Amino acid sequence: GDIVLLAKPVTLTEGDRVTLTTDVPVATDGTSKPEKLLYAVSLPPVHGQIEHINYPGVPISSYSQLDGVAQKVSGVGDNSHGAGKESLR
């Protein structure tokens, strides 16, 4: 089916960390198996990173919707370079 992704903006400053739960990005694909949905970070943030909570400091390029439900994924800000607004894909 069609995939629908709903996302809310998140503001981070240097050193801030936000847990990426299903309140921030959440997707549906019309099936009854949302636990099988995977998020791929194809364009990571330039001033910060997405990481697994159990492995801080190590950027990740994908995670599952179940990781979001379990609050195992975070976004970490590094605006030490004077970054303005940015987004990730």
VEXZA-716567 format. One record per atom (N, C-alpha, C, O): residue number from 1; atom name; x, y, z. Coordinates in pm, 1 decimal, always signed. Atoms other than C-alpha are relative to their C-alpha. Last residue first. Layout:
// VEXZA-716567
[node NUM; CA; [X; Y; Z]]
...
***
This chain:
// VEXZA-716567
[node 89; N; [+91.2; +77.1; +81.9]]
[node 89; CA; [+1558.6; +1274.2; +524.0]]
[node 89; C; [+19.6; -145.7; +27.8]]
[node 89; O; [-48.3; -229.6; -31.5]]
[node 88; N; [-56.2; +127.7; +43.4]]
[node 88; CA; [+1710.9; +1516.5; +764.0]]
[node 88; C; [-105.4; -72.3; -78.3]]
[node 88; O; [-224.6; -44.1; -66.4]]
[node 87; N; [+90.4; +113.4; -11.9]]
[node 87; CA; [+1643.8; +1879.3; +821.3]]
[node 87; C; [+73.5; -124.8; -40.9]]
[node 87; O; [+183.8; -120.0; -95.3]]
[node 86; N; [-29.9; +106.0; +93.7]]
[node 86; CA; [+1836.2; +2195.9; +878.8]]
[node 86; C; [-99.7; -111.4; +21.1]]
[node 86; O; [-173.5; -112.2; +119.7]]
[node 85; N; [+92.8; +111.9; +5.9]]
[node 85; CA; [+1778.4; +2529.9; +1040.6]]
[node 85; C; [+49.0; -102.4; -99.9]]
[node 85; O; [+104.9; -67.7; -204.0]]
[node 84; N; [+136.9; -47.4; -4.8]]
[node 84; CA; [+2083.3; +2747.0; +1098.2]]
[node 84; C; [-92.2; -120.5; +3.2]]
[node 84; O; [-55.4; -226.0; +54.8]]
[node 83; N; [+97.0; +48.3; +97.8]]
[node 83; CA; [+2422.4; +2608.3; +1183.2]]
[node 83; C; [-135.2; +67.9; +19.9]]
[node 83; O; [-176.0; +97.5; +132.3]]
[node 82; N; [+90.5; -108.8; +35.1]]
[node 82; CA; [+2670.4; +2817.4; +1375.7]]
[node 82; C; [-104.6; -38.2; -101.8]]
[node 82; O; [-142.8; +43.1; -186.0]]
[node 81; N; [-48.9; -64.9; +120.5]]
[node 81; CA; [+2942.5; +2553.0; +1369.0]]
[node 81; C; [-93.0; +111.5; -45.9]]
[node 81; O; [-84.0; +156.9; -160.0]]
[node 80; N; [-119.9; -76.7; -32.3]]
[node 80; CA; [+2886.1; +2444.0; +1728.8]]
[node 80; C; [+55.4; +74.6; -120.8]]
[node 80; O; [+142.3; +160.3; -105.1]]
[node 79; N; [+7.2; -126.6; +72.4]]
[node 79; CA; [+2532.7; +2344.7; +1634.5]]
[node 79; C; [+122.5; +86.1; +27.3]]
[node 79; O; [+116.2; +208.6; +17.0]]
[node 78; N; [-133.8; -57.2; -9.4]]
[node 78; CA; [+2584.5; +1983.4; +1732.3]]
[node 78; C; [-0.1; +126.9; -83.7]]
[node 78; O; [+40.1; +125.3; -200.1]]
[node 77; N; [-34.8; -123.4; +69.1]]
[node 77; CA; [+2245.5; +1831.0; +1802.7]]
[node 77; C; [+143.4; +42.1; +23.5]]
[node 77; O; [+196.7; +26.6; +133.4]]
[node 76; N; [-92.4; -78.2; -81.7]]
[node 76; CA; [+2179.6; +1468.1; +1891.7]]
[node 76; C; [+42.1; +121.5; -80.1]]
[node 76; O; [+84.1; +108.9; -195.2]]
[node 75; N; [-66.9; -97.9; +84.1]]
[node 75; CA; [+1879.2; +1278.4; +1758.4]]
[node 75; C; [+84.5; +86.8; +91.3]]
[node 75; O; [+38.0; +130.8; +196.4]]
[node 74; N; [-2.7; -141.2; -36.8]]
[node 74; CA; [+1778.7; +972.0; +1951.2]]
[node 74; C; [+68.1; +82.6; -107.7]]
[node 74; O; [+148.7; +32.7; -186.3]]
[node 73; N; [-67.9; -80.4; +101.0]]
[node 73; CA; [+1665.9; +616.2; +1888.6]]
[node 73; C; [-2.2; +145.7; +44.1]]
[node 73; O; [-103.6; +194.7; +93.8]]
[node 72; N; [-140.1; +39.9; +9.8]]
[node 72; CA; [+1579.6; +349.1; +2146.8]]
[node 72; C; [+81.0; +83.4; -98.1]]
[node 72; O; [+198.7; +55.5; -120.7]]
[node 71; N; [-80.2; -117.6; -34.0]]
[node 71; CA; [+1242.4; +486.6; +2258.3]]
[node 71; C; [+149.0; -31.5; +3.2]]
[node 71; O; [+218.7; +3.2; +98.5]]
[node 70; N; [-76.3; +34.7; -120.6]]
[node 70; CA; [+1075.3; +139.8; +2246.1]]
[node 70; C; [+89.8; +114.9; +47.2]]
[node 70; O; [+161.6; +99.7; +146.0]]
[node 69; N; [+98.6; +31.2; -104.2]]
[node 69; CA; [+815.1; +272.7; +1999.7]]
[node 69; C; [+70.8; -27.4; +132.2]]
[node 69; O; [+24.1; +14.6; +238.1]]
[node 68; N; [+64.0; -124.4; -39.9]]
[node 68; CA; [+1093.2; +429.6; +1794.7]]
[node 68; C; [-100.4; -20.7; +111.2]]
[node 68; O; [-105.9; +58.0; +205.8]]
[node 67; N; [-102.3; -74.4; -74.6]]
[node 67; CA; [+1294.7; +106.7; +1789.4]]
[node 67; C; [-56.6; +132.3; +48.9]]
[node 67; O; [-27.7; +174.6; +160.9]]
[node 66; N; [-1.4; +55.6; -136.0]]
[node 66; CA; [+970.5; -70.0; +1689.9]]
[node 66; C; [+107.0; +66.3; +85.9]]
[node 66; O; [+87.0; +85.1; +205.9]]
[node 65; N; [+105.1; -69.1; -73.3]]
[node 65; CA; [+945.7; +166.9; +1392.6]]
[node 65; C; [-8.7; -53.6; +142.7]]
[node 65; O; [-44.1; +20.1; +234.7]]
[node 64; N; [+135.5; +49.8; +21.5]]
[node 64; CA; [+1277.1; +24.4; +1282.7]]
[node 64; C; [-101.3; +84.4; +77.4]]
[node 64; O; [-66.2; +156.8; +170.6]]
[node 63; N; [+55.6; +54.8; -122.8]]
[node 63; CA; [+1610.6; +200.9; +1246.3]]
[node 63; C; [-143.5; -42.1; -28.1]]
[node 63; O; [-203.5; +1.6; -126.3]]
[node 62; N; [+134.8; +56.1; +6.5]]
[node 62; CA; [+1840.8; +311.5; +968.4]]
[node 62; C; [-42.4; -47.2; +138.7]]
[node 62; O; [+39.9; -74.4; +226.1]]
[node 61; N; [+62.3; -39.9; +126.1]]
[node 61; CA; [+2156.8; +512.4; +897.7]]
[node 61; C; [-138.0; -61.5; -17.8]]
[node 61; O; [-205.4; -33.9; -117.0]]
[node 60; N; [+65.7; +111.6; +68.4]]
[node 60; CA; [+2305.7; +509.5; +1245.7]]
[node 60; C; [-66.1; +52.6; -126.8]]
[node 60; O; [-97.4; +171.2; -137.6]]
[node 59; N; [+115.1; -31.6; +85.2]]
[node 59; CA; [+2560.7; +745.6; +1398.9]]
[node 59; C; [-57.5; -125.3; -65.4]]
[node 59; O; [+15.1; -219.6; -97.1]]
[node 58; N; [-12.2; +75.8; +124.6]]
[node 58; CA; [+2779.4; +613.0; +1683.0]]
[node 58; C; [-122.5; +30.1; -87.6]]
[node 58; O; [-233.6; -10.9; -53.9]]
[node 57; N; [-117.1; -44.2; +74.1]]
[node 57; CA; [+2824.5; +864.5; +1964.8]]
[node 57; C; [+19.9; -70.2; -132.2]]
[node 57; O; [+104.6; -29.6; -211.8]]
[node 56; N; [-13.2; -144.9; +17.6]]
[node 56; CA; [+2586.0; +685.0; +2197.1]]
[node 56; C; [+130.3; +35.0; -72.6]]
[node 56; O; [+234.3; -27.3; -51.1]]
[node 55; N; [-131.4; -24.2; +60.1]]
[node 55; CA; [+2546.9; +311.4; +2131.0]]
[node 55; C; [+19.0; +149.9; -23.9]]
[node 55; O; [+27.3; +193.6; -138.7]]
[node 54; N; [-97.4; +92.0; -59.7]]
[node 54; CA; [+2257.9; +189.3; +2351.7]]
[node 54; C; [+141.3; +20.5; -51.9]]
[node 54; O; [+236.1; -33.1; +5.5]]
[node 53; N; [-26.8; -39.4; -138.5]]
[node 53; CA; [+2053.8; +499.5; +2261.9]]
[node 53; C; [+103.1; -90.6; +66.5]]
[node 53; O; [+179.7; -44.4; +151.1]]
[node 52; N; [+70.8; +94.8; -85.6]]
[node 52; CA; [+2084.7; +424.3; +1890.6]]
[node 52; C; [+38.4; +32.6; +143.8]]
[node 52; O; [+156.0; +54.7; +172.8]]
[node 51; N; [-73.9; +111.4; -59.6]]
[node 51; CA; [+2203.6; +731.8; +1701.7]]
[node 51; C; [-91.4; -88.5; +83.1]]
[node 51; O; [-197.8; -45.8; +127.8]]
[node 50; N; [+100.7; +91.4; -52.8]]
[node 50; CA; [+2083.6; +1005.3; +1467.0]]
[node 50; C; [+77.5; -119.6; +53.0]]
[node 50; O; [+164.7; -172.7; -15.7]]
[node 49; N; [+14.5; +135.4; +52.1]]
[node 49; CA; [+2341.7; +1276.3; +1414.3]]
[node 49; C; [-117.8; -70.2; +63.3]]
[node 49; O; [-171.0; -27.3; +165.7]]
[node 48; N; [+58.1; +90.9; -96.6]]
[node 48; CA; [+2435.5; +1638.0; +1461.1]]
[node 48; C; [-10.1; -138.0; -61.4]]
[node 48; O; [+44.9; -163.1; -168.6]]
[node 47; N; [-49.0; -41.7; -131.2]]
[node 47; CA; [+2529.8; +1935.9; +1249.5]]
[node 47; C; [-69.6; -81.1; +108.9]]
[node 47; O; [-151.4; -28.8; +184.6]]
[node 46; N; [-140.4; -39.5; +13.1]]
[node 46; CA; [+2499.1; +1799.6; +895.5]]
[node 46; C; [+59.8; +31.1; +136.7]]
[node 46; O; [+175.3; -2.2; +163.3]]
[node 45; N; [-25.2; -140.1; -33.6]]
[node 45; CA; [+2176.4; +1610.3; +964.1]]
[node 45; C; [+149.5; +29.9; -10.0]]
[node 45; O; [+232.8; -54.5; +23.0]]
[node 44; N; [-9.5; -27.4; -143.9]]
[node 44; CA; [+2155.1; +1278.9; +779.9]]
[node 44; C; [+21.4; +148.4; +27.0]]
[node 44; O; [+60.2; +223.1; -62.8]]
[node 43; N; [-69.1; -128.8; -6.3]]
[node 43; CA; [+2030.5; +1252.1; +419.8]]
[node 43; C; [+7.1; +39.4; +147.4]]
[node 43; O; [-83.5; +105.1; +198.5]]
[node 42; N; [-74.7; -15.5; +124.9]]
[node 42; CA; [+1928.1; +893.4; +343.2]]
[node 42; C; [+76.8; +131.4; -5.2]]
[node 42; O; [+175.4; +142.5; -78.1]]
[node 41; N; [-44.2; -139.3; -2.4]]
[node 41; CA; [+1823.2; +806.5; +697.8]]
[node 41; C; [+88.7; +19.7; -122.2]]
[node 41; O; [+207.8; -11.4; -119.0]]
[node 40; N; [-135.9; -13.9; +52.0]]
[node 40; CA; [+1634.8; +483.6; +636.3]]
[node 40; C; [+34.0; +147.6; -2.0]]
[node 40; O; [-40.0; +227.9; -59.0]]
[node 39; N; [-34.4; -136.2; +39.1]]
[node 39; CA; [+1326.9; +417.6; +851.0]]
[node 39; C; [+145.9; -2.2; -47.3]]
[node 39; O; [+232.9; -53.8; +22.9]]
[node 38; N; [-136.4; -44.7; -27.1]]
[node 38; CA; [+1204.2; +59.1; +864.2]]
[node 38; C; [+17.4; +142.8; -49.9]]
[node 38; O; [-33.4; +179.0; -156.0]]
[node 37; N; [-43.6; -120.7; +70.7]]
[node 37; CA; [+845.1; -60.8; +889.6]]
[node 37; C; [+140.7; +40.3; +44.5]]
[node 37; O; [+172.7; +39.2; +163.4]]
[node 36; N; [-93.0; +36.2; +107.7]]
[node 36; CA; [+800.8; -421.3; +1005.3]]
[node 36; C; [+50.5; +121.4; -78.2]]
[node 36; O; [+133.9; +107.2; -167.7]]
[node 35; N; [-128.8; +36.5; -59.2]]
[node 35; CA; [+646.2; -324.7; +1340.7]]
[node 35; C; [+104.2; -36.3; -105.7]]
[node 35; O; [+223.3; -42.1; -75.1]]
[node 34; N; [-85.0; -118.8; -10.4]]
[node 34; CA; [+368.0; -146.1; +1149.3]]
[node 34; C; [+137.5; -30.4; +58.5]]
[node 34; O; [+231.9; +45.7; +37.7]]
[node 33; N; [-130.9; +34.2; -54.4]]
[node 33; CA; [+228.4; -487.0; +1048.6]]
[node 33; C; [+92.2; +121.9; +9.4]]
[node 33; O; [+196.5; +125.4; -55.9]]
[node 32; N; [+16.8; +11.2; -145.0]]
[node 32; CA; [-147.6; -449.5; +991.5]]
[node 32; C; [+132.9; -36.2; +66.9]]
[node 32; O; [+133.5; -93.6; +175.9]]
[node 31; N; [+3.6; +138.8; -45.2]]
[node 31; CA; [-94.2; -320.6; +641.8]]
[node 31; C; [-24.2; -1.6; +150.1]]
[node 31; O; [-31.2; +103.5; +213.8]]
[node 30; N; [+125.9; +64.3; +34.2]]
[node 30; CA; [-190.4; +19.8; +503.9]]
[node 30; C; [-7.1; -146.6; +38.4]]
[node 30; O; [-110.6; -210.2; +18.4]]
[node 29; N; [-3.1; +44.2; +139.1]]
[node 29; CA; [+164.0; +150.4; +497.2]]
[node 29; C; [-125.0; -76.3; -39.9]]
[node 29; O; [-127.1; -143.4; -143.1]]
[node 28; N; [+92.0; +111.6; +21.7]]
[node 28; CA; [+179.7; +358.6; +811.6]]
[node 28; C; [+8.7; -38.5; -146.8]]
[node 28; O; [+39.8; +44.7; -232.1]]
[node 27; N; [+38.0; +37.7; +136.2]]
[node 27; CA; [+455.5; +587.0; +934.3]]
[node 27; C; [-103.5; -112.5; +3.2]]
[node 27; O; [-109.3; -191.8; +97.2]]
[node 26; N; [+79.5; +121.7; -5.2]]
[node 26; CA; [+536.9; +779.9; +1248.4]]
[node 26; C; [-48.4; -28.7; -141.3]]
[node 26; O; [-88.9; +61.7; -214.4]]
[node 25; N; [+39.6; +59.5; +127.7]]
[node 25; CA; [+808.1; +1040.9; +1289.3]]
[node 25; C; [-83.1; -125.3; +25.3]]
[node 25; O; [-47.5; -207.8; +109.4]]
[node 24; N; [-74.6; -86.2; +92.3]]
[node 24; CA; [+799.3; +1263.8; +1599.3]]
[node 24; C; [-17.2; -52.9; -141.7]]
[node 24; O; [-92.4; +7.7; -218.0]]
[node 23; N; [+61.2; -132.6; -1.3]]
[node 23; CA; [+532.7; +1113.3; +1826.7]]
[node 23; C; [+68.6; +92.6; -100.2]]
[node 23; O; [+8.1; +189.9; -145.4]]
[node 22; N; [+100.1; -6.5; +106.7]]
[node 22; CA; [+645.6; +763.2; +1722.3]]
[node 22; C; [-80.7; +129.0; +6.8]]
[node 22; O; [-170.1; +149.1; -75.4]]
[node 21; N; [+107.2; +95.5; -24.7]]
[node 21; CA; [+948.8; +823.1; +1939.6]]
[node 21; C; [-96.7; +6.7; -117.0]]
[node 21; O; [-72.4; +79.8; -213.0]]
[node 20; N; [+90.5; +7.1; +114.8]]
[node 20; CA; [+1272.4; +991.7; +1841.0]]
[node 20; C; [-101.0; -111.1; +24.9]]
[node 20; O; [-73.7; -228.4; -0.4]]
[node 19; N; [+34.8; +137.4; +32.8]]
[node 19; CA; [+1436.9; +1072.0; +2173.8]]
[node 19; C; [-102.3; +1.8; -113.4]]
[node 19; O; [-204.4; +70.1; -105.2]]
[node 18; N; [+143.6; +23.8; -1.7]]
[node 18; CA; [+1582.9; +1421.4; +2172.8]]
[node 18; C; [-23.1; -145.4; -39.3]]
[node 18; O; [+37.8; -195.7; -133.7]]
[node 17; N; [+36.3; +133.1; +47.9]]
[node 17; CA; [+1938.7; +1511.8; +2265.1]]
[node 17; C; [-150.9; -11.9; +9.1]]
[node 17; O; [-210.8; +28.2; +108.9]]
[node 16; N; [+134.6; +48.5; -29.4]]
[node 16; CA; [+2083.2; +1858.5; +2310.1]]
[node 16; C; [-20.9; -138.0; -60.6]]
[node 16; O; [+40.1; -173.9; -161.3]]
[node 15; N; [+2.6; +90.1; -113.9]]
[node 15; CA; [+2462.6; +1901.7; +2299.1]]
[node 15; C; [-137.4; -51.3; +37.9]]
[node 15; O; [-147.4; -143.3; +119.1]]
[node 14; N; [-121.4; +76.9; -23.8]]
[node 14; CA; [+2451.2; +2202.7; +2069.5]]
[node 14; C; [-11.5; -81.9; +127.9]]
[node 14; O; [-42.7; -28.9; +234.6]]
[node 13; N; [-117.6; -85.7; -3.5]]
[node 13; CA; [+2093.2; +2309.3; +2009.9]]
[node 13; C; [+119.0; -87.7; +36.2]]
[node 13; O; [+103.0; -206.5; +64.0]]
[node 12; N; [-112.1; +40.8; -84.0]]
[node 12; CA; [+1804.4; +2095.5; +1896.4]]
[node 12; C; [+106.5; +107.5; -2.2]]
[node 12; O; [+129.3; +171.0; -105.2]]
[node 11; N; [-105.1; -99.9; -11.8]]
[node 11; CA; [+1462.2; +2185.3; +1760.1]]
[node 11; C; [+105.6; -48.6; +98.0]]
[node 11; O; [+75.0; -84.5; +211.7]]
[node 10; N; [-67.4; +9.3; -128.7]]
[node 10; CA; [+1233.7; +1906.5; +1642.8]]
[node 10; C; [+111.5; +103.8; +0.0]]
[node 10; O; [+186.1; +114.1; -97.4]]
[node 9; N; [-134.4; -56.5; -11.0]]
[node 9; CA; [+982.9; +1943.7; +1359.8]]
[node 9; C; [+53.8; -12.6; +143.1]]
[node 9; O; [-22.2; -8.3; +239.8]]
[node 8; N; [+5.7; -129.7; -65.8]]
[node 8; CA; [+691.3; +1700.8; +1355.7]]
[node 8; C; [+141.7; +55.3; +5.2]]
[node 8; O; [+236.9; -21.1; +20.1]]
[node 7; N; [-115.9; -41.6; -78.9]]
[node 7; CA; [+666.8; +1411.5; +1113.0]]
[node 7; C; [-24.3; +137.8; +58.9]]
[node 7; O; [-90.8; +221.9; -1.6]]
[node 6; N; [+31.3; -124.8; -69.1]]
[node 6; CA; [+386.4; +1211.8; +955.7]]
[node 6; C; [+119.0; +35.0; +87.7]]
[node 6; O; [+168.5; -49.1; +162.7]]
[node 5; N; [-92.2; -36.8; -107.0]]
[node 5; CA; [+481.7; +947.9; +701.3]]
[node 5; C; [-41.2; +134.3; +55.8]]
[node 5; O; [-52.1; +232.3; -17.9]]
[node 4; N; [+27.5; -134.3; -49.3]]
[node 4; CA; [+222.2; +776.1; +483.3]]
[node 4; C; [+92.9; +25.9; +117.2]]
[node 4; O; [+96.9; -52.3; +212.2]]
[node 3; N; [-61.9; -30.4; -128.2]]
[node 3; CA; [+324.4; +473.5; +278.0]]
[node 3; C; [-28.2; +144.9; +34.1]]
[node 3; O; [-8.2; +234.0; -48.4]]
[node 2; N; [-69.6; -127.9; -8.1]]
[node 2; CA; [+87.9; +365.6; +4.5]]
[node 2; C; [+56.6; +19.9; +139.5]]
[node 2; O; [-6.0; -16.3; +239.1]]
[node 1; N; [+80.5; -118.9; +0.0]]
[node 1; CA; [+0.0; +0.0; +0.0]]
[node 1; C; [+84.5; +124.8; +0.0]]
[node 1; O; [+207.4; +118.4; +3.2]]
***
